[in-house]
Amino acid sequence: MTPSQVTIIRSRRRKKTIQTKYGDGHLWIYLPSGMSTKVEQKWIDKMIERNKRCERKKAVKQSDTWLIQRAQYLNNKYFNSSLHFSIRFVTNQNSRYGSCTSIDKTIRISERVKTMPCWVQDYIIIHELTHLLHPDHSRKFWETVNQYKYAERAKGYLFAISREKIDEETESPELENIISEI
């Protein structure tokens, strides 16, 4: 992914450091003003390439492959690799963060989860993996989920963003279901 626009900003106060910022397809490269044209071009090329690598890593991280690997890691850590399942991102879950069908062992995670902090993503994955053992929200279910050290923090995060959404929109039964499930 090549940035659509690159802006070079030279600074007299900057002596040795080179910095980049990226957003909305635009890359800003901050350079010391005393650099020769040849050295400057070398750094510009290097920073553009570094930005491309970072963007590729982000794209891979948020793919189904990343999700499968992360879920398997959490399965190994919290369930001693005992769970067999399939997992994927879906675009049709607007009122839930994830769902599990324990009969065929399929887990679906909402695309919205991709933008959440990694410790919340892990919580949602663990929550759905636990449904493979306990299809309900029983005491045993919550005991298992709460073994995750950031479970309470993640529940608070999900509660907070659910409340924000309720404040932005009119209250709806779907959003109340999200909150009651936390």
N, CA and C atoms as an extended XYZ file, in Angstrom:
546
Properties=species:S:1:pos:R:3:atomname:S:1:resname:S:1:resid:I:1 pbc="F F F"
N         0.826       -1.178        0.000 N   MET     1
C         0.000        0.000        0.000 CA  MET     1
C         0.870        1.241        0.000 C   MET     1
N         0.926        1.874       -1.091 N   THR     2
C         1.717        3.083       -1.218 CA  THR     2
C         0.882        4.272       -0.776 C   THR     2
N         1.486        5.172        0.012 N   PRO     3
C         0.714        6.354        0.390 CA  PRO     3
C         0.362        7.156       -0.853 C   PRO     3
N        -0.848        7.701       -0.889 N   SER     4
C        -1.277        8.454       -2.061 CA  SER     4
C        -0.582        9.805       -2.141 C   SER     4
N        -0.139       10.310       -0.991 N   GLN     5
C         0.542       11.591       -0.985 CA  GLN     5
C         1.642       11.563        0.073 C   GLN     5
N         2.786       12.109       -0.273 N   VAL     6
C         3.916       12.203        0.654 CA  VAL     6
C         4.286       13.673        0.783 C   VAL     6
N         4.388       14.134        2.018 N   THR     7
C         4.793       15.512        2.279 CA  THR     7
C         6.089       15.481        3.075 C   THR     7
N         7.083       16.216        2.600 N   ILE     8
C         8.373       16.319        3.288 CA  ILE     8
C         8.378       17.624        4.063 C   ILE     8
N         8.704       17.522        5.343 N   ILE     9
C         8.786       18.707        6.190 CA  ILE     9
C        10.200       18.778        6.749 C   ILE     9
N        10.898       19.855        6.410 N   ARG    10
C        12.270       20.054        6.874 CA  ARG    10
C        12.258       21.027        8.053 C   ARG    10
N        13.065       20.699        9.060 N   SER    11
C        13.085       21.531       10.266 CA  SER    11
C        14.520       21.895       10.625 C   SER    11
N        14.734       23.154       10.928 N   ARG    12
C        16.066       23.596       11.366 CA  ARG    12
C        16.360       23.135       12.788 C   ARG    12
N        15.312       22.973       13.584 N   ARG    13
C        15.507       22.524       14.968 CA  ARG    13
C        15.837       21.035       15.041 C   ARG    13
N        15.422       20.286       14.066 N   ARG    14
C        15.679       18.846       14.036 CA  ARG    14
C        17.123       18.628       13.585 C   ARG    14
N        17.913       17.939       14.416 N   LYS    15
C        19.338       17.750       14.102 CA  LYS    15
C        19.649       16.361       13.551 C   LYS    15
N        19.126       15.304       14.199 N   LYS    16
C        19.475       13.951       13.781 CA  LYS    16
C        18.263       13.059       13.533 C   LYS    16
N        17.158       13.358       14.148 N   THR    17
C        16.026       12.435       14.092 CA  THR    17
C        15.182       12.614       12.839 C   THR    17
N        14.599       11.487       12.430 N   ILE    18
C        13.688       11.461       11.295 CA  ILE    18
C        12.401       10.831       11.815 C   ILE    18
N        11.294       11.426       11.457 N   GLN    19
C        10.006       10.959       11.982 CA  GLN    19
C         8.998       10.885       10.850 C   GLN    19
N         8.043        9.958       10.984 N   THR    20
C         6.950        9.878       10.015 CA  THR    20
C         5.615        9.836       10.746 C   THR    20
N         4.599       10.304       10.065 N   LYS    21
C         3.213       10.170       10.526 CA  LYS    21
C         2.403        9.752        9.318 C   LYS    21
N         1.435        8.876        9.545 N   TYR    22
C         0.631        8.361        8.442 CA  TYR    22
C        -0.837        8.403        8.817 C   TYR    22
N        -1.677        8.819        7.885 N   GLY    23
C        -3.117        8.813        8.095 CA  GLY    23
C        -3.856        9.116        6.811 C   GLY    23
N        -4.933        8.382        6.583 N   ASP    24
C        -5.788        8.586        5.403 CA  ASP    24
C        -5.011        8.613        4.089 C   ASP    24
N        -4.064        7.695        3.950 N   GLY    25
C        -3.305        7.617        2.707 CA  GLY    25
C        -2.246        8.687        2.528 C   GLY    25
N        -1.996        9.481        3.563 N   HIS    26
C        -1.019       10.573        3.482 CA  HIS    26
C         0.134       10.279        4.438 C   HIS    26
N         1.358       10.407        3.951 N   LEU    27
C         2.548       10.186        4.761 CA  LEU    27
C         3.313       11.496        4.891 C   LEU    27
N         3.582       11.891        6.128 N   TRP    28
C         4.397       13.069        6.405 CA  TRP    28
C         5.747       12.572        6.891 C   TRP    28
N         6.816       13.081        6.294 N   ILE    29
C         8.173       12.711        6.698 CA  ILE    29
C         8.867       13.972        7.193 C   ILE    29
N         9.318       13.939        8.440 N   TYR    30
C         9.989       15.072        9.067 CA  TYR    30
C        11.489       14.803        9.063 C   TYR    30
N        12.255       15.717        8.428 N   LEU    31
C        13.701       15.556        8.257 CA  LEU    31
C        14.449       16.781        8.779 C   LEU    31
N        15.719       16.578        9.191 N   PRO    32
C        16.550       17.752        9.506 CA  PRO    32
C        16.798       18.540        8.218 C   PRO    32
N        16.818       19.852        8.290 N   SER    33
C        16.962       20.667        7.077 CA  SER    33
C        18.372       20.641        6.498 C   SER    33
N        19.371       20.247        7.257 N   GLY    34
C        20.749       20.280        6.769 CA  GLY    34
C        21.189       19.073        5.976 C   GLY    34
N        20.313       18.163        5.628 N   MET    35
C        20.700       16.946        4.895 CA  MET    35
C        20.962       17.246        3.428 C   MET    35
N        21.910       16.484        2.859 N   SER    36
C        22.149       16.606        1.421 CA  SER    36
C        20.979       15.958        0.674 C   SER    36
N        20.825       16.334       -0.573 N   THR    37
C        19.720       15.810       -1.389 CA  THR    37
C        19.803       14.290       -1.502 C   THR    37
N        21.005       13.756       -1.656 N   LYS    38
C        21.204       12.312       -1.816 CA  LYS    38
C        20.798       11.568       -0.539 C   LYS    38
N        21.256       12.049        0.610 N   VAL    39
C        20.930       11.416        1.897 CA  VAL    39
C        19.434       11.553        2.184 C   VAL    39
N        18.905       12.731        1.883 N   GLU    40
C        17.476       12.973        2.095 CA  GLU    40
C        16.641       11.984        1.281 C   GLU    40
N        16.978       11.787        0.005 N   GLN    41
C        16.220       10.861       -0.845 CA  GLN    41
C        16.324        9.434       -0.324 C   GLN    41
N        17.496        9.058        0.186 N   LYS    42
C        17.667        7.723        0.766 CA  LYS    42
C        16.693        7.527        1.924 C   LYS    42
N        16.591        8.519        2.799 N   TRP    43
C        15.691        8.430        3.956 CA  TRP    43
C        14.224        8.458        3.541 C   TRP    43
N        13.894        9.229        2.554 N   ILE    44
C        12.504        9.271        2.068 CA  ILE    44
C        12.105        7.894        1.548 C   ILE    44
N        12.961        7.294        0.711 N   ASP    45
C        12.684        5.959        0.180 CA  ASP    45
C        12.550        4.934        1.309 C   ASP    45
N        13.448        5.036        2.274 N   LYS    46
C        13.428        4.102        3.411 CA  LYS    46
C        12.141        4.249        4.228 C   LYS    46
N        11.703        5.454        4.463 N   MET    47
C        10.495        5.693        5.263 CA  MET    47
C         9.232        5.256        4.513 C   MET    47
N         9.202        5.454        3.218 N   ILE    48
C         8.056        4.990        2.423 CA  ILE    48
C         7.980        3.465        2.473 C   ILE    48
N         9.116        2.804        2.330 N   GLU    49
C         9.155        1.332        2.392 CA  GLU    49
C         8.748        0.835        3.780 C   GLU    49
N         9.222        1.486        4.833 N   ARG    50
C         8.864        1.103        6.201 CA  ARG    50
C         7.353        1.251        6.408 C   ARG    50
N         6.793        2.319        5.892 N   ASN    51
C         5.357        2.542        5.997 CA  ASN    51
C         4.578        1.434        5.285 C   ASN    51
N         5.052        1.023        4.104 N   LYS    52
C         4.398       -0.060        3.361 CA  LYS    52
C         4.396       -1.350        4.181 C   LYS    52
N         5.550       -1.671        4.796 N   ARG    53
C         5.657       -2.888        5.611 CA  ARG    53
C         4.681       -2.847        6.778 C   ARG    53
N         4.587       -1.704        7.447 N   CYS    54
C         3.668       -1.562        8.586 CA  CYS    54
C         2.223       -1.751        8.145 C   CYS    54
N         1.869       -1.182        7.015 N   GLU    55
C         0.503       -1.315        6.510 CA  GLU    55
C         0.190       -2.765        6.151 C   GLU    55
N         1.167       -3.455        5.551 N   ARG    56
C         0.945       -4.874        5.223 CA  ARG    56
C         0.753       -5.697        6.489 C   ARG    56
N         1.554       -5.419        7.525 N   LYS    57
C         1.412       -6.144        8.792 CA  LYS    57
C         0.037       -5.907        9.412 C   LYS    57
N        -0.442       -4.672        9.360 N   LYS    58
C        -1.772       -4.372        9.906 CA  LYS    58
C        -2.845       -5.138        9.155 C   LYS    58
N        -2.727       -5.184        7.826 N   ALA    59
C        -3.733       -5.880        7.021 CA  ALA    59
C        -3.756       -7.367        7.352 C   ALA    59
N        -2.576       -7.976        7.509 N   VAL    60
C        -2.500       -9.393        7.851 CA  VAL    60
C        -3.057       -9.629        9.248 C   VAL    60
N        -2.724       -8.759       10.183 N   LYS    61
C        -3.173       -8.927       11.558 CA  LYS    61
C        -4.686       -8.976       11.633 C   LYS    61
N        -5.346       -8.206       10.815 N   GLN    62
C        -6.788       -8.117       10.913 CA  GLN    62
C        -7.505       -9.074        9.957 C   GLN    62
N        -6.824      -10.075        9.459 N   SER    63
C        -7.446      -11.024        8.546 CA  SER    63
C        -7.958      -12.238        9.315 C   SER    63
N        -8.703      -13.090        8.629 N   ASP    64
C        -9.157      -14.333        9.247 CA  ASP    64
C        -7.979      -15.202        9.672 C   ASP    64
N        -6.880      -15.158        8.913 N   THR    65
C        -5.697      -15.941        9.285 CA  THR    65
C        -5.198      -15.527       10.652 C   THR    65
N        -5.106      -14.227       10.868 N   TRP    66
C        -4.694      -13.739       12.190 CA  TRP    66
C        -5.674      -14.208       13.261 C   TRP    66
N        -6.966      -14.120       12.980 N   LEU    67
C        -7.992      -14.511       13.946 CA  LEU    67
C        -7.871      -15.989       14.311 C   LEU    67
N        -7.677      -16.834       13.320 N   ILE    68
C        -7.516      -18.276       13.558 CA  ILE    68
C        -6.291      -18.528       14.432 C   ILE    68
N        -5.176      -17.867       14.101 N   GLN    69
C        -3.947      -18.054       14.884 CA  GLN    69
C        -4.119      -17.567       16.314 C   GLN    69
N        -4.784      -16.428       16.487 N   ARG    70
C        -4.988      -15.882       17.832 CA  ARG    70
C        -5.907      -16.785       18.649 C   ARG    70
N        -6.985      -17.253       18.037 N   ALA    71
C        -7.909      -18.145       18.737 CA  ALA    71
C        -7.215      -19.446       19.129 C   ALA    71
N        -6.367      -19.970       18.253 N   GLN    72
C        -5.647      -21.202       18.574 CA  GLN    72
C        -4.667      -20.969       19.724 C   GLN    72
N        -4.004      -19.818       19.724 N   TYR    73
C        -3.104      -19.468       20.826 CA  TYR    73
C        -3.880      -19.423       22.150 C   TYR    73
N        -5.047      -18.773       22.150 N   LEU    74
C        -5.857      -18.682       23.368 CA  LEU    74
C        -6.415      -20.049       23.760 C   LEU    74
N        -6.745      -20.874       22.778 N   ASN    75
C        -7.181      -22.249       23.042 CA  ASN    75
C        -6.070      -23.020       23.760 C   ASN    75
N        -4.837      -22.865       23.285 N   ASN    76
C        -3.703      -23.537       23.920 CA  ASN    76
C        -3.494      -23.043       25.346 C   ASN    76
N        -3.575      -21.754       25.529 N   LYS    77
C        -3.278      -21.143       26.823 CA  LYS    77
C        -4.369      -21.393       27.869 C   LYS    77
N        -5.627      -21.251       27.492 N   TYR    78
C        -6.718      -21.315       28.474 CA  TYR    78
C        -7.486      -22.638       28.475 C   TYR    78
N        -7.382      -23.405       27.399 N   PHE    79
C        -8.176      -24.630       27.303 CA  PHE    79
C        -7.304      -25.854       26.994 C   PHE    79
N        -6.000      -25.734       27.159 N   ASN    80
C        -5.056      -26.834       26.910 CA  ASN    80
C        -5.257      -27.488       25.548 C   ASN    80
N        -5.543      -26.695       24.543 N   SER    81
C        -5.735      -27.151       23.156 CA  SER    81
C        -6.873      -28.157       23.014 C   SER    81
N        -7.783      -28.166       23.963 N   SER    82
C        -8.837      -29.185       23.952 CA  SER    82
C        -9.999      -28.853       23.019 C   SER    82
N       -10.102      -27.618       22.573 N   LEU    83
C       -11.254      -27.215       21.775 CA  LEU    83
C       -10.953      -27.319       20.281 C   LEU    83
N       -11.937      -27.815       19.542 N   HIS    84
C       -11.853      -27.883       18.083 CA  HIS    84
C       -12.958      -26.989       17.546 C   HIS    84
N       -12.615      -26.091       16.631 N   PHE    85
C       -13.569      -25.071       16.200 CA  PHE    85
C       -13.126      -24.463       14.884 C   PHE    85
N       -14.045      -23.720       14.270 N   SER    86
C       -13.686      -22.848       13.160 CA  SER    86
C       -14.087      -21.437       13.595 C   SER    86
N       -13.335      -20.453       13.123 N   ILE    87
C       -13.587      -19.069       13.526 CA  ILE    87
C       -13.318      -18.156       12.336 C   ILE    87
N       -14.123      -17.101       12.219 N   ARG    88
C       -13.929      -16.152       11.121 CA  ARG    88
C       -14.592      -14.818       11.462 C   ARG    88
N       -14.153      -13.773       10.773 N   PHE    89
C       -14.791      -12.469       10.891 CA  PHE    89
C       -16.033      -12.459        9.999 C   PHE    89
N       -17.075      -11.757       10.455 N   VAL    90
C       -18.294      -11.605        9.656 CA  VAL    90
C       -18.719      -10.145        9.656 C   VAL    90
N       -19.458       -9.763        8.636 N   THR    91
C       -19.898       -8.372        8.510 CA  THR    91
C       -21.363       -8.170        8.892 C   THR    91
N       -22.074       -9.245        9.191 N   ASN    92
C       -23.511       -9.125        9.430 CA  ASN    92
C       -23.902       -9.113       10.913 C   ASN    92
N       -22.967       -8.904       11.816 N   GLN    93
C       -23.290       -8.826       13.240 CA  GLN    93
C       -23.196       -7.380       13.690 C   GLN    93
N       -24.343       -6.750       13.813 N   ASN    94
C       -24.365       -5.344       14.215 CA  ASN    94
C       -24.746       -5.152       15.669 C   ASN    94
N       -25.351       -6.150       16.278 N   SER    95
C       -25.765       -5.999       17.668 CA  SER    95
C       -24.986       -6.907       18.605 C   SER    95
N       -24.062       -7.694       18.083 N   ARG    96
C       -23.222       -8.577       18.889 CA  ARG    96
C       -21.773       -8.407       18.453 C   ARG    96
N       -20.886       -8.807       19.350 N   TYR    97
C       -19.462       -8.783       19.014 CA  TYR    97
C       -19.009      -10.147       18.519 C   TYR    97
N       -19.724      -11.184       18.913 N   GLY    98
C       -19.378      -12.517       18.483 CA  GLY    98
C       -20.537      -13.450       18.732 C   GLY    98
N       -20.480      -14.624       18.095 N   SER    99
C       -21.489      -15.642       18.334 CA  SER    99
C       -20.846      -17.003       18.128 C   SER    99
N       -21.458      -17.999       18.781 N   CYS   100
C       -20.921      -19.346       18.720 CA  CYS   100
C       -22.073      -20.320       18.522 C   CYS   100
N       -21.908      -21.238       17.621 N   THR   101
C       -22.840      -22.339       17.460 CA  THR   101
C       -22.111      -23.577       17.959 C   THR   101
N       -22.466      -24.002       19.168 N   SER   102
C       -21.720      -25.095       19.787 CA  SER   102
C       -21.956      -26.431       19.098 C   SER   102
N       -23.065      -26.587       18.407 N   ILE   103
C       -23.369      -27.853       17.726 CA  ILE   103
C       -22.333      -28.139       16.637 C   ILE   103
N       -22.067      -27.155       15.769 N   ASP   104
C       -21.079      -27.382       14.702 CA  ASP   104
C       -19.731      -26.710       14.989 C   ASP   104
N       -19.596      -26.148       16.201 N   LYS   105
C       -18.334      -25.574       16.675 CA  LYS   105
C       -17.824      -24.438       15.782 C   LYS   105
N       -18.739      -23.558       15.378 N   THR   106
C       -18.346      -22.398       14.574 CA  THR   106
C       -18.478      -21.123       15.406 C   THR   106
N       -17.482      -20.297       15.276 N   ILE   107
C       -17.461      -19.012       15.974 CA  ILE   107
C       -17.365      -17.922       14.923 C   ILE   107
N       -18.184      -16.895       15.084 N   ARG   108
C       -18.156      -15.743       14.199 CA  ARG   108
C       -17.900      -14.503       15.041 C   ARG   108
N       -16.962      -13.690       14.599 N   ILE   109
C       -16.585      -12.463       15.300 CA  ILE   109
C       -16.915      -11.285       14.385 C   ILE   109
N       -17.595      -10.292       14.942 N   SER   110
C       -17.964       -9.113       14.169 CA  SER   110
C       -16.732       -8.369       13.678 C   SER   110
N       -16.806       -7.878       12.450 N   GLU   111
C       -15.726       -7.055       11.882 CA  GLU   111
C       -15.411       -5.853       12.767 C   GLU   111
N       -16.413       -5.366       13.516 N   ARG   112
C       -16.218       -4.201       14.393 CA  ARG   112
C       -15.139       -4.453       15.439 C   ARG   112
N       -14.911       -5.712       15.780 N   VAL   113
C       -13.938       -6.068       16.807 CA  VAL   113
C       -12.512       -5.745       16.353 C   VAL   113
N       -12.291       -5.685       15.039 N   LYS   114
C       -10.954       -5.407       14.509 CA  LYS   114
C       -10.379       -4.085       15.012 C   LYS   114
N       -11.224       -3.128       15.291 N   THR   115
C       -10.754       -1.805       15.703 CA  THR   115
C       -10.576       -1.679       17.216 C   THR   115
N       -10.892       -2.728       17.943 N   MET   116
C       -10.806       -2.683       19.409 CA  MET   116
C        -9.396       -3.034       19.870 C   MET   116
N        -9.047       -2.642       21.098 N   PRO   117
C        -7.729       -3.009       21.633 CA  PRO   117
C        -7.567       -4.534       21.674 C   PRO   117
N        -6.330       -5.004       21.579 N   CYS   118
C        -6.077       -6.447       21.502 CA  CYS   118
C        -6.579       -7.194       22.738 C   CYS   118
N        -6.518       -6.605       23.919 N   TRP   119
C        -6.981       -7.298       25.126 CA  TRP   119
C        -8.501       -7.455       25.126 C   TRP   119
N        -9.218       -6.581       24.414 N   VAL   120
C       -10.676       -6.735       24.266 CA  VAL   120
C       -10.953       -7.809       23.206 C   VAL   120
N       -10.180       -7.807       22.131 N   GLN   121
C       -10.321       -8.847       21.118 CA  GLN   121
C       -10.124      -10.222       21.745 C   GLN   121
N        -9.089      -10.349       22.570 N   ASP   122
C        -8.828      -11.632       23.243 CA  ASP   122
C       -10.000      -12.030       24.136 C   ASP   122
N       -10.540      -11.080       24.864 N   TYR   123
C       -11.685      -11.371       25.735 CA  TYR   123
C       -12.862      -11.910       24.920 C   TYR   123
N       -13.154      -11.267       23.804 N   ILE   124
C       -14.290      -11.697       22.977 CA  ILE   124
C       -14.043      -13.099       22.429 C   ILE   124
N       -12.824      -13.380       22.003 N   ILE   125
C       -12.492      -14.716       21.504 CA  ILE   125
C       -12.641      -15.744       22.625 C   ILE   125
N       -12.105      -15.442       23.809 N   ILE   126
C       -12.213      -16.364       24.945 CA  ILE   126
C       -13.683      -16.574       25.311 C   ILE   126
N       -14.459      -15.521       25.309 N   HIS   127
C       -15.888      -15.607       25.605 CA  HIS   127
C       -16.553      -16.621       24.667 C   HIS   127
N       -16.276      -16.489       23.372 N   GLU   128
C       -16.906      -17.386       22.405 CA  GLU   128
C       -16.338      -18.805       22.486 C   GLU   128
N       -15.042      -18.945       22.736 N   LEU   129
C       -14.467      -20.281       22.915 CA  LEU   129
C       -15.103      -20.987       24.112 C   LEU   129
N       -15.367      -20.243       25.170 N   THR   130
C       -15.968      -20.828       26.370 CA  THR   130
C       -17.370      -21.363       26.077 C   THR   130
N       -18.061      -20.744       25.123 N   HIS   131
C       -19.386      -21.252       24.747 CA  HIS   131
C       -19.311      -22.661       24.160 C   HIS   131
N       -18.150      -23.087       23.682 N   LEU   132
C       -18.012      -24.462       23.199 CA  LEU   132
C       -18.103      -25.453       24.350 C   LEU   132
N       -17.704      -25.020       25.543 N   LEU   133
C       -17.803      -25.868       26.738 CA  LEU   133
C       -19.124      -25.666       27.473 C   LEU   133
N       -19.555      -24.420       27.547 N   HIS   134
C       -20.774      -24.049       28.282 CA  HIS   134
C       -21.614      -23.171       27.358 C   HIS   134
N       -22.625      -23.738       26.690 N   PRO   135
C       -23.387      -22.959       25.709 CA  PRO   135
C       -24.223      -21.830       26.309 C   PRO   135
N       -24.365      -21.800       27.611 N   ASP   136
C       -25.164      -20.768       28.272 CA  ASP   136
C       -24.251      -19.772       28.982 C   ASP   136
N       -24.823      -18.889       29.749 N   HIS   137
C       -24.038      -17.963       30.568 CA  HIS   137
C       -24.154      -18.380       32.035 C   HIS   137
N       -23.878      -19.640       32.292 N   SER   138
C       -23.973      -20.195       33.636 CA  SER   138
C       -22.800      -19.735       34.501 C   SER   138
N       -22.861      -20.113       35.751 N   ARG   139
C       -21.780      -19.774       36.682 CA  ARG   139
C       -20.449      -20.381       36.208 C   ARG   139
N       -20.492      -21.627       35.748 N   LYS   140
C       -19.267      -22.279       35.252 CA  LYS   140
C       -18.718      -21.536       34.031 C   LYS   140
N       -19.619      -21.062       33.168 N   PHE   141
C       -19.202      -20.288       32.007 CA  PHE   141
C       -18.404      -19.067       32.468 C   PHE   141
N       -18.972      -18.273       33.383 N   TRP   142
C       -18.316      -17.045       33.825 CA  TRP   142
C       -17.040      -17.332       34.600 C   TRP   142
N       -16.990      -18.434       35.349 N   GLU   143
C       -15.754      -18.805       36.047 CA  GLU   143
C       -14.636      -19.053       35.041 C   GLU   143
N       -14.981      -19.691       33.944 N   THR   144
C       -13.988      -19.970       32.901 CA  THR   144
C       -13.550      -18.676       32.205 C   THR   144
N       -14.506      -17.849       31.797 N   VAL   145
C       -14.191      -16.588       31.107 CA  VAL   145
C       -13.348      -15.688       32.009 C   VAL   145
N       -13.688      -15.640       33.292 N   ASN   146
C       -13.007      -14.726       34.209 CA  ASN   146
C       -11.585      -15.160       34.564 C   ASN   146
N       -11.141      -16.300       34.044 N   GLN   147
C        -9.728      -16.674       34.209 CA  GLN   147
C        -8.822      -15.752       33.395 C   GLN   147
N        -9.387      -15.135       32.364 N   TYR   148
C        -8.638      -14.166       31.563 CA  TYR   148
C        -8.396      -12.934       32.418 C   TYR   148
N        -7.144      -12.527       32.543 N   LYS   149
C        -6.810      -11.487       33.523 CA  LYS   149
C        -7.413      -10.115       33.204 C   LYS   149
N        -7.774       -9.857       31.953 N   TYR   150
C        -8.380       -8.567       31.617 CA  TYR   150
C        -9.894       -8.675       31.387 C   TYR   150
N       -10.512       -9.726       31.890 N   ALA   151
C       -11.946       -9.937       31.650 CA  ALA   151
C       -12.778       -8.769       32.162 C   ALA   151
N       -12.561       -8.352       33.379 N   GLU   152
C       -13.379       -7.261       33.943 CA  GLU   152
C       -13.144       -5.957       33.195 C   GLU   152
N       -11.896       -5.693       32.853 N   ARG   153
C       -11.572       -4.472       32.112 CA  ARG   153
C       -12.246       -4.489       30.739 C   ARG   153
N       -12.197       -5.646       30.065 N   ALA   154
C       -12.813       -5.771       28.741 CA  ALA   154
C       -14.333       -5.611       28.831 C   ALA   154
N       -14.942       -6.201       29.864 N   LYS   155
C       -16.390       -6.038       30.048 CA  LYS   155
C       -16.719       -4.557       30.230 C   LYS   155
N       -15.908       -3.859       31.000 N   GLY   156
C       -16.125       -2.427       31.202 CA  GLY   156
C       -15.996       -1.647       29.903 C   GLY   156
N       -15.000       -1.990       29.098 N   TYR   157
C       -14.798       -1.335       27.803 CA  TYR   157
C       -16.021       -1.552       26.914 C   TYR   157
N       -16.474       -2.807       26.807 N   LEU   158
C       -17.621       -3.125       25.958 CA  LEU   158
C       -18.889       -2.451       26.471 C   LEU   158
N       -19.040       -2.405       27.789 N   PHE   159
C       -20.188       -1.720       28.373 CA  PHE   159
C       -20.157       -0.240       28.012 C   PHE   159
N       -18.974        0.370       28.139 N   ALA   160
C       -18.842        1.808       27.853 CA  ALA   160
C       -19.162        2.120       26.391 C   ALA   160
N       -18.642        1.338       25.451 N   ILE   161
C       -18.923        1.657       24.051 CA  ILE   161
C       -20.375        1.336       23.697 C   ILE   161
N       -20.967        0.375       24.378 N   SER   162
C       -22.388        0.096       24.157 CA  SER   162
C       -23.232        1.252       24.660 C   SER   162
N       -22.873        1.811       25.799 N   ARG   163
C       -23.613        2.951       26.344 CA  ARG   163
C       -23.463        4.169       25.428 C   ARG   163
N       -22.258        4.370       24.880 N   GLU   164
C       -22.045        5.482       23.946 CA  GLU   164
C       -22.972        5.354       22.754 C   GLU   164
N       -23.086        4.137       22.241 N   LYS   165
C       -23.928        3.903       21.077 CA  LYS   165
C       -25.392        4.165       21.415 C   LYS   165
N       -25.804        3.771       22.610 N   ILE   166
C       -27.184        4.020       23.034 CA  ILE   166
C       -27.440        5.517       23.118 C   ILE   166
N       -26.461        6.257       23.644 N   ASP   167
C       -26.612        7.706       23.744 CA  ASP   167
C       -26.703        8.353       22.367 C   ASP   167
N       -25.951        7.800       21.393 N   GLU   168
C       -25.948        8.360       20.045 CA  GLU   168
C       -27.241        8.055       19.297 C   GLU   168
N       -27.786        6.875       19.528 N   GLU   169
C       -28.997        6.458       18.826 CA  GLU   169
C       -30.142        6.410       19.835 C   GLU   169
N       -31.319        6.125       19.340 N   THR   170
C       -32.405        5.880       20.276 CA  THR   170
C       -32.195        4.496       20.864 C   THR   170
N       -32.676        4.276       22.067 N   GLU   171
C       -32.480        2.974       22.693 CA  GLU   171
C       -33.172        1.907       21.861 C   GLU   171
N       -32.489        0.770       21.745 N   SER   172
C       -33.062       -0.337       20.994 CA  SER   172
C       -32.877       -1.629       21.772 C   SER   172
N       -33.745       -2.605       21.588 N   PRO   173
C       -33.625       -3.875       22.304 CA  PRO   173
C       -32.313       -4.598       22.001 C   PRO   173
N       -31.804       -4.488       20.752 N   GLU   174
C       -30.554       -5.173       20.412 CA  GLU   174
C       -29.404       -4.670       21.265 C   GLU   174
N       -29.313       -3.353       21.445 N   LEU   175
C       -28.226       -2.798       22.244 CA  LEU   175
C       -28.376       -3.172       23.702 C   LEU   175
N       -29.589       -3.245       24.192 N   GLU   176
C       -29.804       -3.673       25.568 CA  GLU   176
C       -29.362       -5.114       25.749 C   GLU   176
N       -29.530       -5.957       24.719 N   ASN   177
C       -29.077       -7.345       24.795 CA  ASN   177
C       -27.571       -7.412       24.911 C   ASN   177
N       -26.847       -6.518       24.210 N   ILE   178
C       -25.386       -6.478       24.293 CA  ILE   178
C       -24.998       -6.196       25.734 C   ILE   178
N       -25.616       -5.207       26.319 N   ILE   179
C       -25.254       -4.806       27.673 CA  ILE   179
C       -25.582       -5.909       28.663 C   ILE   179
N       -26.733       -6.550       28.502 N   SER   180
C       -27.116       -7.586       29.451 CA  SER   180
C       -26.223       -8.806       29.333 C   SER   180
N       -25.601       -9.023       28.172 N   GLU   181
C       -24.732      -10.172       28.006 CA  GLU   181
C       -23.377       -9.960       28.652 C   GLU   181
N       -22.986       -8.730       28.899 N   ILE   182
C       -21.695       -8.436       29.518 CA  ILE   182
C       -21.753       -8.774       30.925 C   ILE   182
